[in-house]
Amino acid sequence: MSLEDGFRQAFDDAMAEVRTRLESQFTSVLSDVRAEAERDKADALAAAEDAKAAALADAEEAQAAALADAKGSVESELLTAFQSEKAALTSNHDTVLAQLREAAESDRNRLLDEAARQREELEAALTQARHDAAAEVEKARAEAQEAAAARSQVFDAQLTGAIRLLESVRALDGAASLTEVLDALTFAAAKEAGRSAMLVVKGDRLIGWRTTGFGTLDDEPRSIESNMSDVDALAAAVNSGRPAVVGSGSALAAPSFSQLPPDRPGLAVPLLVAGRPVAVLYADPGASAPLAPGWTSPVEVLVRHAGRCLEAMAVSRGAHARAAAARVGSPA
């Protein structure tokens, strides 16, 4: 209910009450009272309108003031909340930035440490690789030098052997008798093998002729005697007309005078003249001397050449004898 309605209701009630009272007490003056009441009513209405307008104005002013206060309060609260949130966000942002900086610095230090460790490992690996490469190069150089030295030694040994063999062949070529041929062959074979012994064929026996490298036997070589029915390398070489070897893998025995261990090599080569054995050469490196590689081939070459020398010598002597006989039988 509005203020005016309330006022009117109250006024109507009051007027009804007055009217009732006046009607009962002052019936005679009702008309005057009604006129006066109308006047009072108009005045009251005017006053009520004025009060209503004043009240509305006060209410509007109060409402405006309240709104202004509320707006100011809300704005102040909002500003305060904004400032507080801003301060909180700024603090949180600074905290996050500090944490990020700390994490970034930690990661940077960790990466730097890792990079330094990897650099050290790489430098160590590189140093080791350089050392290994240098060691390999040095090893290869040493091996190359050793190989070159070995090749040089082999070449020198081959050259020395070739020169020695050539000198022995020349000595055989220069021999003027059977004795000189047998002696030169014995000495030449000893240079190749280490020691040698020459035995001549007499019937079914083999008699020592010359030895070198056999100790006291070198002074009494003729004390050596063997039979061609024996099962040693000497008899096998003379009977077969071919070289016979002793040592590991061979069923033949070395001559008893050699006192050669079963695992040591030895060689017996028959000296053939016109296909007939006239002597046999035995050679070996001894019981403990180092084994010279390839010594058997030069020994065989020397024996074969000695046989050719004896054949040439026999042919030359036969030619001289025939020439002498022809001179003796010719008329004077």
BALOSE-672918 format. One record per residue (C-alpha): x, y, z; residue number from 1. Coordinates in nm, 3 decimals, padded with zeros to 5 digits. Layout:
# residues N
       X       Y       Z   n
       X       Y       Z NUM
...
# end
This chain:
# residues 332
       X       Y       Z   n
  00.000  00.000  00.000   1
  00.136  00.342 -00.094   2
  00.182  00.623  00.144   3
 -00.109  00.811 -00.003   4
 -00.338  00.516  00.025   5
 -00.235  00.462  00.380   6
 -00.294  00.821  00.453   7
 -00.632  00.815  00.290   8
 -00.732  00.505  00.474   9
 -00.637  00.657  00.799  10
 -00.810  00.977  00.713  11
 -01.127  00.798  00.605  12
 -01.133  00.602  00.925  13
 -01.087  00.917  01.123  14
 -01.357  01.095  00.927  15
 -01.595  00.807  00.968  16
 -01.536  00.808  01.334  17
 -01.584  01.189  01.353  18
 -01.888  01.168  01.127  19
 -02.042  00.905  01.343  20
 -01.972  01.099  01.652  21
 -02.090  01.423  01.500  22
 -02.397  01.262  01.349  23
 -02.488  01.134  01.688  24
 -02.396  01.454  01.877  25
 -02.421  01.737  01.631  26
 -02.672  01.649  01.364  27
 -02.766  02.004  01.323  28
 -02.430  02.127  01.224  29
 -02.353  01.839  00.984  30
 -02.350  02.049  00.680  31
 -02.102  02.297  00.825  32
 -01.882  02.020  00.950  33
 -01.891  01.852  00.613  34
 -01.781  02.171  00.446  35
 -01.508  02.220  00.695  36
 -01.413  01.857  00.663  37
 -01.387  01.897  00.292  38
 -01.161  02.191  00.341  39
 -00.955  02.000  00.590  40
 -00.949  01.710  00.350  41
 -00.818  01.926  00.072  42
 -00.558  02.075  00.300  43
 -00.462  01.730  00.420  44
 -00.439  01.606  00.068  45
 -00.217  01.893 -00.028  46
 -00.004  01.837  00.278  47
  00.006  01.467  00.202  48
  00.113  01.541 -00.153  49
  00.382  01.773 -00.026  50
  00.494  01.514  00.228  51
  00.481  01.249 -00.039  52
  00.695  01.460 -00.272  53
  00.937  01.543  00.008  54
  00.949  01.180  00.112  55
  01.009  01.072 -00.247  56
  01.280  01.331 -00.284  57
  01.441  01.224  00.045  58
  01.407  00.860 -00.057  59
  01.561  00.924 -00.396  60
  01.838  01.127 -00.240  61
  01.894  00.856  00.021  62
  01.883  00.592 -00.252  63
  02.130  00.788 -00.461  64
  02.357  00.836 -00.161  65
  02.325  00.466 -00.072  66
  02.397  00.371 -00.432  67
  02.694  00.604 -00.438  68
  02.818  00.462 -00.109  69
  02.759  00.107 -00.228  70
  02.929  00.180 -00.558  71
  03.224  00.338 -00.381  72
  03.239  00.050 -00.137  73
  03.218 -00.206 -00.417  74
  03.475 -00.018 -00.622  75
  03.701  00.005 -00.319  76
  03.656 -00.364 -00.245  77
  03.713 -00.451 -00.610  78
  04.022 -00.231 -00.621  79
  04.147 -00.386 -00.299  80
  04.077 -00.737 -00.432  81
  04.239 -00.645 -00.763  82
  04.543 -00.505 -00.590  83
  04.563 -00.813 -00.366  84
  04.520 -01.050 -00.664  85
  04.770 -00.846 -00.861  86
  05.016 -00.861 -00.573  87
  04.954 -01.238 -00.539  88
  04.995 -01.291 -00.914  89
  05.309 -01.076 -00.915  90
  05.451 -01.271 -00.621  91
  05.357 -01.602 -00.782  92
  05.502 -01.486 -01.113  93
  05.825 -01.383 -00.942  94
  05.834 -01.718 -00.758  95
  05.774 -01.910 -01.082  96
  06.036 -01.703 -01.262  97
  06.282 -01.764 -00.979  98
  06.208 -02.138 -00.991  99
  06.244 -02.139 -01.369 100
  06.570 -01.946 -01.345 101
  06.693 -02.188 -01.077 102
  06.586 -02.490 -01.285 103
  06.740 -02.340 -01.597 104
  07.063 -02.266 -01.410 105
  07.062 -02.619 -01.269 106
  07.001 -02.765 -01.616 107
  07.271 -02.539 -01.759 108
  07.519 -02.649 -01.493 109
  07.420 -03.013 -01.544 110
  07.457 -02.979 -01.921 111
  07.789 -02.802 -01.876 112
  07.907 -03.077 -01.641 113
  07.785 -03.342 -01.885 114
  07.951 -03.162 -02.175 115
  08.273 -03.130 -01.975 116
  08.257 -03.500 -01.883 117
  08.190 -03.598 -02.244 118
  08.470 -03.367 -02.359 119
  08.705 -03.531 -02.109 120
  08.591 -03.876 -02.223 121
  08.634 -03.775 -02.588 122
  08.976 -03.627 -02.516 123
  09.073 -03.941 -02.323 124
  08.938 -04.159 -02.605 125
  09.118 -03.946 -02.861 126
  09.439 -03.963 -02.661 127
  09.398 -04.338 -02.625 128
  09.317 -04.369 -02.995 129
  09.625 -04.164 -03.080 130
  09.831 -04.374 -02.842 131
  09.686 -04.696 -02.987 132
  09.738 -04.566 -03.340 133
  10.094 -04.468 -03.257 134
  10.146 -04.808 -03.095 135
  09.996 -04.978 -03.400 136
  10.212 -04.768 -03.631 137
  10.516 -04.842 -03.418 138
  10.420 -05.210 -03.409 139
  10.365 -05.211 -03.785 140
  10.696 -05.029 -03.833 141
  10.871 -05.278 -03.603 142
  10.704 -05.569 -03.781 143
  10.798 -05.418 -04.117 144
  11.152 -05.370 -03.995 145
  11.158 -05.725 -03.859 146
  11.010 -05.855 -04.185 147
  11.262 -05.652 -04.381 148
  11.540 -05.776 -04.156 149
  11.411 -06.131 -04.191 150
  11.390 -06.093 -04.569 151
  11.733 -05.939 -04.565 152
  11.862 -06.226 -04.354 153
  11.694 -06.477 -04.583 154
  11.834 -06.297 -04.885 155
  12.176 -06.275 -04.724 156
  12.153 -06.643 -04.628 157
  12.044 -06.733 -04.979 158
  12.316 -06.517 -05.129 159
  12.571 -06.660 -04.888 160
  12.447 -07.011 -04.964 161
  12.460 -06.945 -05.337 162
  12.813 -06.806 -05.308 163
  12.915 -07.097 -05.086 164
  12.761 -07.348 -05.329 165
  12.932 -07.176 -05.622 166
  13.267 -07.190 -05.443 167
  13.211 -07.561 -05.367 168
  13.124 -07.629 -05.732 169
  13.437 -07.445 -05.838 170
  13.641 -07.652 -05.590 171
  13.496 -07.970 -05.739 172
  13.566 -07.844 -06.089 173
  13.924 -07.771 -05.988 174
  13.983 -08.118 -05.838 175
  14.233 -08.317 -06.046 176
  14.189 -08.662 -05.895 177
  13.935 -08.892 -05.731 178
  14.087 -08.816 -05.391 179
  14.057 -08.441 -05.441 180
  13.695 -08.476 -05.561 181
  13.597 -08.688 -05.260 182
  13.773 -08.456 -05.017 183
  13.626 -08.140 -05.175 184
  13.276 -08.296 -05.173 185
  13.305 -08.394 -04.805 186
  13.415 -08.046 -04.697 187
  13.153 -07.874 -04.916 188
  12.870 -08.092 -04.774 189
  12.983 -08.014 -04.418 190
  12.953 -07.642 -04.495 191
  12.589 -07.695 -04.598 192
  12.472 -07.943 -04.333 193
  12.709 -07.908 -04.038 194
  12.898 -08.235 -04.060 195
  12.956 -08.498 -04.328 196
  13.120 -08.834 -04.390 197
  13.235 -08.994 -04.716 198
  13.237 -09.373 -04.746 199
  13.365 -09.557 -05.056 200
  13.218 -09.877 -05.195 201
  13.444 -10.182 -05.178 202
  13.255 -10.492 -05.280 203
  12.966 -10.531 -05.037 204
  13.126 -10.305 -04.779 205
  13.141 -09.932 -04.718 206
  13.474 -09.803 -04.586 207
  13.524 -09.459 -04.434 208
  13.721 -09.217 -04.652 209
  13.690 -08.871 -04.502 210
  13.478 -08.713 -04.221 211
  13.437 -08.359 -04.090 212
  13.247 -08.255 -03.779 213
  13.247 -08.598 -03.611 214
  13.511 -08.529 -03.347 215
  13.778 -08.798 -03.308 216
  13.650 -08.983 -03.616 217
  13.787 -08.700 -03.829 218
  14.138 -08.826 -03.740 219
  14.061 -09.192 -03.820 220
  13.784 -09.194 -04.080 221
  13.894 -09.535 -04.213 222
  13.784 -09.692 -03.885 223
  13.426 -09.653 -04.007 224
  13.293 -09.962 -04.180 225
  12.945 -10.061 -04.284 226
  12.782 -10.339 -04.482 227
  12.544 -10.289 -04.770 228
  12.317 -10.555 -04.622 229
  12.245 -10.330 -04.322 230
  11.910 -10.153 -04.283 231
  12.051 -09.803 -04.234 232
  12.038 -09.505 -04.470 233
  12.386 -09.571 -04.613 234
  12.294 -09.917 -04.744 235
  11.954 -09.794 -04.866 236
  12.114 -09.511 -05.067 237
  12.378 -09.735 -05.230 238
  12.134 -10.018 -05.303 239
  11.860 -09.792 -05.446 240
  12.088 -09.540 -05.616 241
  11.875 -09.263 -05.465 242
  11.904 -09.031 -05.162 243
  11.782 -09.176 -04.831 244
  11.667 -08.966 -04.535 245
  11.652 -09.036 -04.162 246
  11.470 -08.866 -03.877 247
  11.102 -08.813 -03.791 248
  10.871 -09.009 -04.020 249
  11.149 -09.226 -04.167 250
  11.187 -09.600 -04.112 251
  11.559 -09.585 -04.186 252
  11.819 -09.555 -03.915 253
  12.110 -09.315 -03.911 254
  12.461 -09.465 -03.930 255
  12.577 -09.588 -03.592 256
  12.887 -09.368 -03.596 257
  12.668 -09.054 -03.619 258
  12.501 -09.117 -03.280 259
  12.210 -08.907 -03.413 260
  11.886 -08.889 -03.207 261
  11.583 -09.045 -03.386 262
  11.407 -08.711 -03.431 263
  11.703 -08.537 -03.596 264
  11.732 -08.530 -03.979 265
  12.009 -08.690 -04.180 266
  12.075 -08.756 -04.549 267
  12.267 -09.024 -04.737 268
  12.332 -08.960 -05.111 269
  12.501 -09.212 -05.339 270
  12.785 -09.087 -05.559 271
  12.711 -09.234 -05.902 272
  12.958 -09.255 -06.187 273
  12.804 -09.378 -06.510 274
  12.507 -09.496 -06.305 275
  12.717 -09.711 -06.070 276
  12.763 -09.616 -05.698 277
  13.130 -09.567 -05.616 278
  13.078 -09.397 -05.279 279
  12.808 -09.259 -05.049 280
  12.798 -08.922 -04.873 281
  12.627 -08.891 -04.535 282
  12.545 -08.545 -04.389 283
  12.346 -08.415 -04.093 284
  12.331 -08.103 -03.868 285
  12.442 -08.295 -03.559 286
  12.262 -08.386 -03.239 287
  12.180 -08.036 -03.114 288
  12.288 -07.775 -03.368 289
  12.016 -07.544 -03.513 290
  11.850 -07.681 -03.826 291
  11.935 -07.474 -04.133 292
  11.635 -07.478 -04.373 293
  11.689 -07.630 -04.716 294
  12.033 -07.777 -04.653 295
  11.955 -08.112 -04.818 296
  11.910 -07.972 -05.171 297
  12.260 -07.818 -05.197 298
  12.409 -08.144 -05.065 299
  12.233 -08.341 -05.340 300
  12.344 -08.089 -05.602 301
  12.705 -08.116 -05.486 302
  12.700 -08.498 -05.495 303
  12.546 -08.501 -05.842 304
  12.802 -08.245 -05.965 305
  13.085 -08.448 -05.810 306
  12.959 -08.752 -06.002 307
  12.963 -08.552 -06.324 308
  13.315 -08.430 -06.244 309
  13.433 -08.791 -06.195 310
  13.263 -08.896 -06.519 311
  13.433 -08.610 -06.705 312
  13.761 -08.700 -06.541 313
  13.722 -09.066 -06.653 314
  13.636 -08.961 -07.007 315
  13.936 -08.725 -07.017 316
  14.172 -08.995 -06.888 317
  14.034 -09.244 -07.138 318
  14.089 -08.998 -07.419 319
  14.443 -08.931 -07.303 320
  14.512 -09.306 -07.277 321
  14.380 -09.371 -07.624 322
  14.584 -09.083 -07.763 323
  14.896 -09.214 -07.590 324
  14.832 -09.568 -07.720 325
  14.785 -09.431 -08.066 326
  15.115 -09.249 -08.044 327
  15.291 -09.560 -07.918 328
  15.148 -09.782 -08.196 329
  15.218 -09.543 -08.481 330
  15.522 -09.621 -08.710 331
  15.846 -09.433 -08.643 332
# end
